[in-house]
């Protein structure tokens, strides 16, 4: 087990902070050039595949609270989805080790395709089973994504003797930058195809979900072109010949061991908040702030702004990430920005008509997108840097706490007011940021002590 305040070895210590970055290989080394091309190729294939899948799913998710309103079908199905996501995230790291990260990614795509298809005939009999299965698929795909991307970054850094933390930050910046674009593209498609009808009805939904199914299918096809790439030193699937008892013991360790690490305990509040702030935008912001001002069709345009700022900020934040100090500074900016939005909504904001009202909504969506871009890139980079011995377990914990907090918000949404939800968000961000600051101080102290 990793000791709470010590890194596994001197290399892990170097990845947290300072190590010389340079030393690319000789230009004439064709195998080295091919290796670099393979790394970057896989990052872009992974990023484009997620873009096509999630531009469909993300836009569909944004519309659940406004399209499927009968007996709160939309928000309830999302609550079920993320409750299932939480449960299956507990076993996701074991499944990813069993299947390998590429196979896990491919399996995970099936849940998103089925969920989008269920929206073509949204009833309790289609949405609930699709949501339950998507919870399983989402847990698998996201642990697979974190494991695959981190493994690719480490391999690239090792081949070129580069600063590992910087490479992990850059690769996460590329991925989350392109991933953030799913909100822009998907919601622009929603804006183009949906029309507000009489008495609150909305037309164009069938065509919209058919287009989304085609996009998700393209993403699945792209995923097939990824190379198999797991962490160095891992032999891939290792559990097929184990006894049931050994498998249960291994599963228990993958769930419990990360929780014995003080660093993991301190970062959990930030993980949970990252999920809360996403669910707030998907549900509360679209339902109580955007829809009353712009209608259901206006949700797509506002969320497109959110997605554009999310993508741009993810790229920028990834480029600026080099170690724990840079992560601390960037997360501080994100926490401040989102806290300001919550305070604005609590104290001063009221729906304003005309151009000024639209500008207010655009500004809020932009700032919320910037905050999300920061939290997603920096959390993934932080886990890749700090938890080298159990990458799958660390990313599984991220999805457990993110999905649990999202599920809680969706289940609470029909029963509490916007003001109460905003107060919850404000308290959550203060607790999360406080825990994160304690983490950075402890890690910096451990690094300083080890260097003496």
RODO-2510 file (C-alpha; in nm, 4 decimals, decimal comma):
residues 452
     n   res          X          Y          Z
     1     x     0,0000     0,0000     0,0000
     2     x     0,1192     0,3511    -0,0770
     3     x     0,2069     0,5466     0,2326
     4     x    -0,0136     0,8568     0,2780
     5     x     0,2454     1,1247     0,2256
     6     x     0,5191     0,9475     0,0309
     7     x     0,5553     0,8787    -0,3346
     8     x     0,6428     0,5301    -0,4484
     9     x     0,9849     0,6238    -0,5795
    10     x     1,1979     0,9149    -0,6871
    11     x     1,0495     0,9129    -1,0358
    12     x     0,7018     0,9756    -0,8943
    13     x     0,8430     1,2651    -0,6948
    14     x     0,9912     1,4148    -1,0059
    15     x     0,6622     1,3928    -1,1922
    16     x     0,4877     1,6055    -0,9279
    17     x     0,7118     1,9029    -0,9733
    18     x     1,0482     1,9620    -1,1299
    19     x     1,2288     1,7589    -1,3901
    20     x     1,4010     1,8779    -1,7021
    21     x     1,1599     1,8511    -1,9903
    22     x     1,3740     1,8195    -2,2962
    23     x     1,5705     1,5402    -2,4648
    24     x     1,3721     1,4258    -2,7685
    25     x     1,5290     1,1374    -2,9534
    26     x     1,7482     1,1677    -3,2604
    27     x     1,5538     1,2909    -3,5635
    28     x     1,6798     1,0087    -3,7779
    29     x     1,5411     0,7415    -3,5487
    30     x     1,2486     0,6159    -3,7581
    31     x     1,1169     0,3857    -3,4850
    32     x     1,1065     0,6791    -3,2420
    33     x     0,9195     0,8932    -3,4942
    34     x     0,6732     0,6093    -3,5532
    35     x     0,6267     0,5744    -3,1755
    36     x     0,5487     0,9436    -3,1422
    37     x     0,3044     0,9259    -3,4308
    38     x     0,1330     0,6269    -3,2704
    39     x     0,0898     0,8098    -2,9410
    40     x    -0,0552     1,1260    -3,0918
    41     x    -0,2653     0,9262    -3,3382
    42     x    -0,4281     0,7340    -3,0543
    43     x    -0,4974     1,0503    -2,8561
    44     x    -0,6752     1,2096    -3,1525
    45     x    -0,8690     0,8944    -3,2419
    46     x    -0,9840     0,8634    -2,8801
    47     x    -1,0765     1,2323    -2,8701
    48     x    -1,2744     1,2273    -3,1953
    49     x    -1,4545     0,9055    -3,0971
    50     x    -1,5668     1,0594    -2,7686
    51     x    -1,6625     1,3806    -2,9479
    52     x    -1,9004     1,1981    -3,1861
    53     x    -2,0528     0,9822    -2,9129
    54     x    -2,0953     1,2553    -2,6556
    55     x    -2,2171     1,5324    -2,8846
    56     x    -2,5181     1,3034    -2,9214
    57     x    -2,5466     1,1933    -2,5596
    58     x    -2,4625     1,5316    -2,4053
    59     x    -2,7267     1,7203    -2,6024
    60     x    -2,9827     1,4465    -2,5311
    61     x    -2,9015     1,4684    -2,1617
    62     x    -2,9411     1,8463    -2,1578
    63     x    -3,2931     1,8064    -2,2970
    64     x    -3,4163     1,5407    -2,0535
    65     x    -3,5511     1,7853    -1,7942
    66     x    -3,7364     1,9860    -2,0610
    67     x    -3,8503     1,7217    -2,3141
    68     x    -3,9433     1,4237    -2,0946
    69     x    -4,1394     1,6101    -1,8303
    70     x    -4,4289     1,3665    -1,7717
    71     x    -4,3980     1,2437    -1,4115
    72     x    -4,0398     1,3784    -1,4173
    73     x    -3,9351     1,0953    -1,6516
    74     x    -3,6286     1,2818    -1,7768
    75     x    -3,4703     1,3758    -1,4443
    76     x    -3,5715     1,0454    -1,2822
    77     x    -3,4127     0,8410    -1,5626
    78     x    -3,0942     1,0453    -1,5284
    79     x    -3,0981     0,9884    -1,1542
    80     x    -3,1306     0,6133    -1,2143
    81     x    -2,8526     0,6318    -1,4720
    82     x    -2,6062     0,7965    -1,2361
    83     x    -2,7045     0,5761    -0,9423
    84     x    -2,6255     0,2770    -1,1639
    85     x    -2,3066     0,4536    -1,2733
    86     x    -2,2047     0,4929    -0,9085
    87     x    -2,2604     0,1273    -0,8252
    88     x    -2,0812    -0,0106    -1,1298
    89     x    -1,7894     0,2308    -1,0862
    90     x    -1,6998     0,0281    -0,7763
    91     x    -1,6177    -0,2696    -0,9985
    92     x    -1,5113    -0,0810    -1,3115
    93     x    -1,1365    -0,0894    -1,2415
    94     x    -1,1497    -0,4686    -1,2090
    95     x    -1,3483    -0,5017    -1,5328
    96     x    -1,1046    -0,2742    -1,7188
    97     x    -0,8097    -0,4837    -1,5995
    98     x    -0,9943    -0,7971    -1,7066
    99     x    -1,0860    -0,6719    -2,0540
   100     x    -0,8009    -0,4331    -2,1256
   101     x    -0,8632    -0,0621    -2,1752
   102     x    -0,9460    -0,0786    -2,5489
   103     x    -1,2048    -0,3538    -2,5090
   104     x    -1,3533    -0,1672    -2,2144
   105     x    -1,3874     0,1446    -2,4296
   106     x    -1,5664    -0,0501    -2,7022
   107     x    -1,8037    -0,2159    -2,4563
   108     x    -1,8827     0,1192    -2,2978
   109     x    -1,9973     0,2752    -2,6250
   110     x    -2,2947     0,0376    -2,6500
   111     x    -2,4719     0,1942    -2,3538
   112     x    -2,4719     0,5407    -2,5059
   113     x    -2,6102     0,4136    -2,8357
   114     x    -2,8963     0,2333    -2,6608
   115     x    -2,9815     0,5330    -2,4413
   116     x    -3,0065     0,7646    -2,7417
   117     x    -3,2201     0,5059    -2,9242
   118     x    -3,4540     0,4841    -2,6223
   119     x    -3,5300     0,8550    -2,6605
   120     x    -3,6995     0,7837    -2,9943
   121     x    -3,9841     0,6385    -2,7881
   122     x    -3,9332     0,7771    -2,4400
   123     x    -4,1409     0,5786    -2,1897
   124     x    -4,0686     0,4257    -1,8508
   125     x    -4,0284     0,0881    -2,0248
   126     x    -3,7536     0,2135    -2,2570
   127     x    -3,5765     0,4850    -2,0576
   128     x    -3,5329     0,3020    -1,7253
   129     x    -3,3667    -0,0160    -1,8668
   130     x    -3,1521     0,1972    -2,1002
   131     x    -3,0483     0,4175    -1,8076
   132     x    -2,9568     0,1175    -1,5917
   133     x    -2,7417    -0,0336    -1,8667
   134     x    -2,5814     0,3004    -1,9502
   135     x    -2,4727     0,3312    -1,5860
   136     x    -2,2730     0,0111    -1,6294
   137     x    -2,1377     0,1118    -1,9714
   138     x    -2,0435     0,4622    -1,8571
   139     x    -1,8455     0,3292    -1,5611
   140     x    -1,6498     0,1007    -1,7917
   141     x    -1,5834     0,3557    -2,0667
   142     x    -1,4666     0,6318    -1,8337
   143     x    -1,2273     0,4187    -1,6318
   144     x    -1,1031     0,2803    -1,9628
   145     x    -1,0593     0,6333    -2,0990
   146     x    -0,8583     0,7545    -1,8002
   147     x    -0,6432     0,4428    -1,8011
   148     x    -0,5851     0,4472    -2,1778
   149     x    -0,4987     0,8172    -2,1986
   150     x    -0,2667     0,8094    -1,8966
   151     x    -0,0915     0,4978    -2,0249
   152     x    -0,0388     0,6634    -2,3640
   153     x     0,1021     0,9773    -2,2007
   154     x     0,3408     0,7805    -1,9799
   155     x     0,4618     0,5771    -2,2755
   156     x     0,5253     0,8948    -2,4743
   157     x     0,7095     1,0593    -2,1849
   158     x     0,9213     0,7480    -2,1313
   159     x     1,0130     0,7128    -2,4987
   160     x     1,1232     1,0769    -2,5233
   161     x     1,2521     1,1303    -2,1688
   162     x     1,0006     1,4132    -2,1247
   163     x     0,8463     1,5584    -1,8108
   164     x     0,5721     1,3081    -1,7325
   165     x     0,3419     1,5560    -1,5593
   166     x     0,3583     1,7950    -1,8522
   167     x     0,2841     1,5205    -2,1072
   168     x    -0,0115     1,3958    -1,9020
   169     x    -0,1373     1,7549    -1,8793
   170     x    -0,0967     1,8141    -2,2524
   171     x    -0,2677     1,4905    -2,3534
   172     x    -0,5542     1,5605    -2,1136
   173     x    -0,5775     1,9118    -2,2547
   174     x    -0,6147     1,7769    -2,6086
   175     x    -0,8710     1,5169    -2,5040
   176     x    -1,0825     1,7413    -2,2819
   177     x    -1,0563     2,0295    -2,5257
   178     x    -1,2004     1,8193    -2,8059
   179     x    -1,4438     1,6522    -2,5671
   180     x    -1,5687     1,9914    -2,4527
   181     x    -1,6589     2,0621    -2,8134
   182     x    -1,9356     1,8015    -2,7888
   183     x    -2,1517     2,0524    -2,6058
   184     x    -2,0937     2,3097    -2,8795
   185     x    -2,1634     2,0802    -3,1761
   186     x    -2,4415     1,8739    -3,0190
   187     x    -2,6338     2,1728    -2,8924
   188     x    -2,5988     2,3595    -3,2218
   189     x    -2,7600     2,0560    -3,3865
   190     x    -3,0396     2,0746    -3,1263
   191     x    -3,0797     2,4465    -3,1946
   192     x    -3,1054     2,3830    -3,5697
   193     x    -3,3553     2,0954    -3,5544
   194     x    -3,5832     2,1704    -3,2592
   195     x    -3,8728     2,4138    -3,2828
   196     x    -4,1029     2,5377    -3,0071
   197     x    -4,4664     2,4663    -3,0928
   198     x    -4,7977     2,5710    -2,9457
   199     x    -4,8777     2,5100    -2,5778
   200     x    -4,5233     2,4123    -2,4878
   201     x    -4,4844     2,1357    -2,7481
   202     x    -4,1568     2,0807    -2,9318
   203     x    -4,1156     1,9506    -3,2883
   204     x    -3,8173     1,7895    -3,4605
   205     x    -3,7247     1,5488    -3,1796
   206     x    -3,7417     1,2296    -3,3901
   207     x    -3,5076     1,3665    -3,6563
   208     x    -3,2769     1,4999    -3,3860
   209     x    -3,2325     1,1606    -3,2187
   210     x    -3,1821     0,9849    -3,5546
   211     x    -2,8980     1,2267    -3,6302
   212     x    -2,7573     1,1602    -3,2840
   213     x    -2,7673     0,7830    -3,3428
   214     x    -2,5670     0,8267    -3,6640
   215     x    -2,3091     1,0358    -3,4796
   216     x    -2,2738     0,7796    -3,1999
   217     x    -2,2310     0,5018    -3,4572
   218     x    -1,9466     0,6929    -3,6210
   219     x    -1,7771     0,7310    -3,2834
   220     x    -1,8010     0,3575    -3,2178
   221     x    -1,6427     0,2813    -3,5557
   222     x    -1,3558     0,5208    -3,4817
   223     x    -1,2912     0,3517    -3,1473
   224     x    -1,2132     0,0273    -3,3308
   225     x    -0,8975     0,1862    -3,4785
   226     x    -0,7300     0,2423    -3,1411
   227     x    -0,4171     0,0396    -3,0693
   228     x    -0,4200    -0,1860    -2,7682
   229     x    -0,2259     0,0093    -2,5112
   230     x    -0,2130    -0,0675    -2,1389
   231     x     0,0242     0,0500    -1,8685
   232     x     0,3808    -0,0698    -1,8964
   233     x     0,4425    -0,3632    -1,6710
   234     x     0,0847    -0,4841    -1,7001
   235     x     0,0225    -0,7966    -1,8979
   236     x    -0,3331    -0,6994    -1,9813
   237     x    -0,6119    -0,9329    -1,8759
   238     x    -0,4870    -1,1401    -1,5831
   239     x    -0,7925    -1,2752    -1,4094
   240     x    -0,9465    -1,5276    -1,6456
   241     x    -0,7700    -1,8246    -1,4860
   242     x    -0,8062    -1,7099    -1,1276
   243     x    -1,0401    -1,8763    -0,8867
   244     x    -1,3601    -1,7004    -0,7862
   245     x    -1,2121    -1,6385    -0,4424
   246     x    -0,9002    -1,4725    -0,5837
   247     x    -1,1155    -1,2580    -0,8120
   248     x    -1,3306    -1,1405    -0,5212
   249     x    -1,0198    -1,0553    -0,3175
   250     x    -0,8743    -0,8622    -0,6122
   251     x    -1,2018    -0,6753    -0,6604
   252     x    -1,2205    -0,5857    -0,2917
   253     x    -0,8680    -0,4497    -0,2997
   254     x    -0,9371    -0,2376    -0,6072
   255     x    -1,2341    -0,0790    -0,4290
   256     x    -1,0945    -0,0425    -0,0765
   257     x    -0,7217     0,0210    -0,1236
   258     x    -0,7560     0,3712    -0,2773
   259     x    -0,9692     0,4767     0,0207
   260     x    -0,6806     0,3951     0,2579
   261     x    -0,4696     0,6643     0,0924
   262     x    -0,4973     1,0059     0,2599
   263     x    -0,4355     1,1814    -0,0708
   264     x    -0,7384     1,0085    -0,2208
   265     x    -0,9573     1,1009     0,0755
   266     x    -0,8605     1,4668     0,0389
   267     x    -0,9344     1,4781    -0,3337
   268     x    -1,2733     1,3030    -0,3047
   269     x    -1,4654     1,6277    -0,2233
   270     x    -1,3301     1,7854    -0,5426
   271     x    -1,4313     1,4758    -0,7402
   272     x    -1,7832     1,4968    -0,5982
   273     x    -1,8070     1,8681    -0,6692
   274     x    -1,6957     1,8196    -1,0298
   275     x    -2,0002     1,5973    -1,0765
   276     x    -2,2343     1,8337    -0,8926
   277     x    -2,1399     2,1331    -1,1060
   278     x    -2,2001     1,9364    -1,4262
   279     x    -2,5405     1,8121    -1,3096
   280     x    -2,6327     2,1653    -1,2014
   281     x    -2,5746     2,2911    -1,5542
   282     x    -2,7512     1,9972    -1,7218
   283     x    -3,0586     2,0170    -1,4987
   284     x    -3,1049     2,3300    -1,2864
   285     x    -2,9417     2,5878    -1,5113
   286     x    -3,1194     2,4714    -1,8275
   287     x    -3,4559     2,4250    -1,6564
   288     x    -3,4801     2,7241    -1,4204
   289     x    -3,2564     2,9867    -1,5811
   290     x    -3,2397     2,9234    -1,9577
   291     x    -3,5810     2,7748    -2,0455
   292     x    -3,7951     3,0486    -1,8808
   293     x    -3,6035     3,3126    -2,0762
   294     x    -3,5451     3,1446    -2,4143
   295     x    -3,7700     2,8385    -2,4325
   296     x    -3,6667     2,4772    -2,4944
   297     x    -3,5137     2,5619    -2,8323
   298     x    -3,2897     2,8180    -2,6606
   299     x    -3,1277     2,5504    -2,4452
   300     x    -2,9224     2,4329    -2,7440
   301     x    -2,7764     2,7753    -2,8187
   302     x    -2,6890     2,8517    -2,4571
   303     x    -2,5294     2,5131    -2,4032
   304     x    -2,3345     2,5565    -2,7272
   305     x    -2,1689     2,8610    -2,5697
   306     x    -2,1036     2,6541    -2,2577
   307     x    -1,9441     2,3804    -2,4680
   308     x    -1,7280     2,6185    -2,6706
   309     x    -1,5831     2,7796    -2,3590
   310     x    -1,5402     2,4374    -2,1981
   311     x    -1,3402     2,3150    -2,4997
   312     x    -1,1199     2,6241    -2,5291
   313     x    -1,0491     2,6299    -2,1571
   314     x    -0,9657     2,2579    -2,1519
   315     x    -0,7055     2,3057    -2,4245
   316     x    -0,5539     2,6067    -2,2503
   317     x    -0,5554     2,4477    -1,9039
   318     x    -0,3940     2,1316    -2,0391
   319     x    -0,1149     2,3304    -2,2023
   320     x    -0,0485     2,5181    -1,8788
   321     x    -0,0326     2,2043    -1,6644
   322     x     0,3185     2,0985    -1,5649
   323     x     0,2866     1,9720    -1,2086
   324     x     0,1130     2,0175    -0,8776
   325     x     0,1833     2,3915    -0,8478
   326     x     0,0254     2,4719    -1,1829
   327     x    -0,2723     2,2458    -1,1047
   328     x    -0,3256     2,4292    -0,7759
   329     x    -0,3268     2,7695    -0,9446
   330     x    -0,5594     2,6623    -1,2269
   331     x    -0,8082     2,4894    -0,9930
   332     x    -0,8135     2,8029    -0,7762
   333     x    -0,9203     3,0087    -1,0775
   334     x    -1,1962     2,7608    -1,1641
   335     x    -1,3301     2,7508    -0,8087
   336     x    -1,3395     3,1301    -0,7884
   337     x    -1,5220     3,1659    -1,1207
   338     x    -1,7953     2,9182    -1,0349
   339     x    -1,8405     3,0536    -0,6816
   340     x    -1,9027     3,3979    -0,8339
   341     x    -2,1755     3,2548    -1,0603
   342     x    -2,3531     3,0883    -0,7674
   343     x    -2,3397     3,4083    -0,5633
   344     x    -2,4682     3,6079    -0,8613
   345     x    -2,7667     3,3758    -0,9013
   346     x    -2,8407     3,3766    -0,5275
   347     x    -2,8129     3,7495    -0,4643
   348     x    -2,8813     3,9514    -0,7750
   349     x    -2,9956     3,7626    -1,0802
   350     x    -3,3534     3,7798    -1,2031
   351     x    -3,4744     3,7019    -1,5525
   352     x    -3,4158     4,0040    -1,7760
   353     x    -3,5852     4,0365    -2,1115
   354     x    -3,4304     4,1593    -2,4327
   355     x    -3,0686     4,1620    -2,5434
   356     x    -2,9341     4,2240    -2,1923
   357     x    -3,1044     3,9093    -2,0622
   358     x    -2,9539     3,7010    -2,3425
   359     x    -2,6087     3,8457    -2,2745
   360     x    -2,6377     3,7574    -1,9062
   361     x    -2,7247     3,3981    -1,9944
   362     x    -2,4364     3,3742    -2,2412
   363     x    -2,1920     3,5112    -1,9844
   364     x    -2,3077     3,2662    -1,7172
   365     x    -2,2910     2,9732    -1,9591
   366     x    -1,9420     3,0772    -2,0681
   367     x    -1,8104     3,1022    -1,7117
   368     x    -1,9672     2,7720    -1,6104
   369     x    -1,8052     2,6117    -1,9153
   370     x    -1,4662     2,7559    -1,8205
   371     x    -1,5020     2,6120    -1,4717
   372     x    -1,5934     2,2674    -1,6036
   373     x    -1,2998     2,2685    -1,8457
   374     x    -1,0658     2,3466    -1,5579
   375     x    -1,1978     2,0831    -1,3190
   376     x    -1,2051     1,8008    -1,5722
   377     x    -0,8545     1,8544    -1,7121
   378     x    -0,6912     1,9185    -1,3757
   379     x    -0,8576     1,6318    -1,1891
   380     x    -0,7545     1,3824    -1,4556
   381     x    -0,3996     1,5177    -1,4657
   382     x    -0,3801     1,5167    -1,0855
   383     x    -0,4859     1,1518    -1,0607
   384     x    -0,2453     1,0506    -1,3369
   385     x     0,0429     1,2178    -1,1518
   386     x    -0,0312     1,1144    -0,7933
   387     x    -0,1638     0,7590    -0,8299
   388     x     0,0791     0,5821    -1,0591
   389     x     0,0577     0,2371    -0,9007
   390     x    -0,3217     0,2023    -0,9380
   391     x    -0,4358     0,4139    -1,2295
   392     x    -0,7553     0,2157    -1,2858
   393     x    -0,8485     0,2367    -0,9180
   394     x    -0,7934     0,6125    -0,9064
   395     x    -1,0092     0,6801    -1,2114
   396     x    -1,2733     0,4402    -1,0807
   397     x    -1,2901     0,6464    -0,7604
   398     x    -1,3279     0,9616    -0,9719
   399     x    -1,6306     0,8155    -1,1478
   400     x    -1,7806     0,6732    -0,8284
   401     x    -1,7886     1,0134    -0,6601
   402     x    -1,8780     1,2121    -0,9702
   403     x    -2,1680     0,9866    -1,0611
   404     x    -2,2930     0,9596    -0,7014
   405     x    -2,3097     1,3379    -0,6682
   406     x    -2,4812     1,3698    -1,0075
   407     x    -2,7401     1,1092    -0,9072
   408     x    -2,8109     1,2904    -0,5804
   409     x    -2,8691     1,6185    -0,7613
   410     x    -3,1038     1,4651    -1,0188
   411     x    -3,3098     1,2932    -0,7499
   412     x    -3,3265     1,6122    -0,5425
   413     x    -3,4074     1,8363    -0,8381
   414     x    -3,7874     1,7877    -0,8436
   415     x    -3,8200     1,8538    -0,4704
   416     x    -3,6082     2,1591    -0,3856
   417     x    -3,5960     2,5142    -0,5157
   418     x    -3,3267     2,6728    -0,7264
   419     x    -3,2170     2,8902    -0,4322
   420     x    -3,1701     2,5863    -0,2080
   421     x    -2,9712     2,4101    -0,4806
   422     x    -2,7475     2,7150    -0,5216
   423     x    -2,6713     2,7169    -0,1492
   424     x    -2,5786     2,3483    -0,1692
   425     x    -2,3469     2,4213    -0,4620
   426     x    -2,1782     2,7073    -0,2768
   427     x    -2,1123     2,4954     0,0325
   428     x    -1,9879     2,2076    -0,1850
   429     x    -1,7339     2,4194    -0,3701
   430     x    -1,5971     2,5628    -0,0450
   431     x    -1,5533     2,2169     0,1090
   432     x    -1,3996     2,0739    -0,2101
   433     x    -1,1534     2,3579    -0,2522
   434     x    -1,0543     2,3436     0,1155
   435     x    -0,9765     1,9717     0,0907
   436     x    -0,7793     2,0275    -0,2273
   437     x    -0,5642     2,2975    -0,0628
   438     x    -0,4853     2,0656     0,2296
   439     x    -0,3843     1,7968    -0,0225
   440     x    -0,1454     2,0290    -0,2048
   441     x     0,0137     2,1425     0,1200
   442     x     0,0705     1,7848     0,2382
   443     x     0,2163     1,6704    -0,0935
   444     x     0,4430     1,9726    -0,1163
   445     x     0,5586     1,9079     0,2405
   446     x     0,6346     1,5441     0,1579
   447     x     0,8273     1,6487    -0,1537
   448     x     1,0275     1,9063     0,0406
   449     x     1,1120     1,6576     0,3172
   450     x     1,2226     1,3931     0,0681
   451     x     1,4508     1,6385    -0,1126
   452     x     1,6456     1,7306     0,2017
***
